[in-house]
Amino acid sequence: MRQPLFDMAAMAATTLLRIIDGEHVENLRLELATRLVARGSTAPPLLVTGSTAPPA
């Protein structure tokens, strides 16, 4: 998952500053758009022929 880290940090800072200023923050839960990114690291391990080790 690719998360919008800059947007997350900006919203956290803005919310914190509002709380410090004494404002009442209605909702502390925010939902930001994420994106699924297919990467090679998410594939199952390759089986090596002739290996005696069980698959992980």
JOWOJO-V495758 format. One record per residue. N is the residue number from 1. RES is the residue in three letters. PSI is psi in whole degrees, -180 to 180 (NA if undefined). D_CENTER is the distance of its C-alpha to the mean C-alpha in Angstrom with 1 decimal. Layout:
# JOWOJO-V495758
{{N	RES	PSI	D_CENTER} {N	RES	PSI	D_CENTER}}
This chain:
# JOWOJO-V495758
{{1	MET	134	6.0} {2	ARG	122	6.2} {3	GLN	143	4.7} {4	PRO	81	8.0} {5	LEU	-41	8.1} {6	PHE	-46	11.8} {7	ASP	-39	12.0} {8	MET	-45	9.9} {9	ALA	-41	12.3} {10	ALA	-44	15.2} {11	MET	-38	14.9} {12	ALA	-44	14.7} {13	ALA	-44	17.7} {14	THR	-44	19.6} {15	THR	-43	19.3} {16	LEU	-44	20.3} {17	LEU	-37	23.2} {18	ARG	-42	24.3} {19	ILE	-43	24.5} {20	ILE	-37	26.4} {21	ASP	-2	28.8} {22	GLY	6	29.5} {23	GLU	148	28.1} {24	HIS	122	27.1} {25	VAL	117	23.6} {26	GLU	-49	23.7} {27	ASN	118	20.1} {28	LEU	-3	17.6} {29	ARG	124	14.9} {30	LEU	144	13.4} {31	GLU	124	11.6} {32	LEU	156	10.4} {33	ALA	137	10.4} {34	THR	168	7.8} {35	ARG	134	9.5} {36	LEU	127	10.2} {37	VAL	118	11.3} {38	ALA	124	14.0} {39	ARG	154	14.6} {40	GLY	-24	17.6} {41	SER	-10	15.9} {42	THR	-3	15.0} {43	ALA	153	18.8} {44	PRO	156	21.1} {45	PRO	148	23.3} {46	LEU	142	26.6} {47	LEU	134	29.7} {48	VAL	125	32.4} {49	THR	141	35.9} {50	GLY	-1	38.4} {51	SER	141	35.9} {52	THR	-7	36.8} {53	ALA	136	33.4} {54	PRO	153	31.7} {55	PRO	146	28.3} {56	ALA	NA	25.3}}
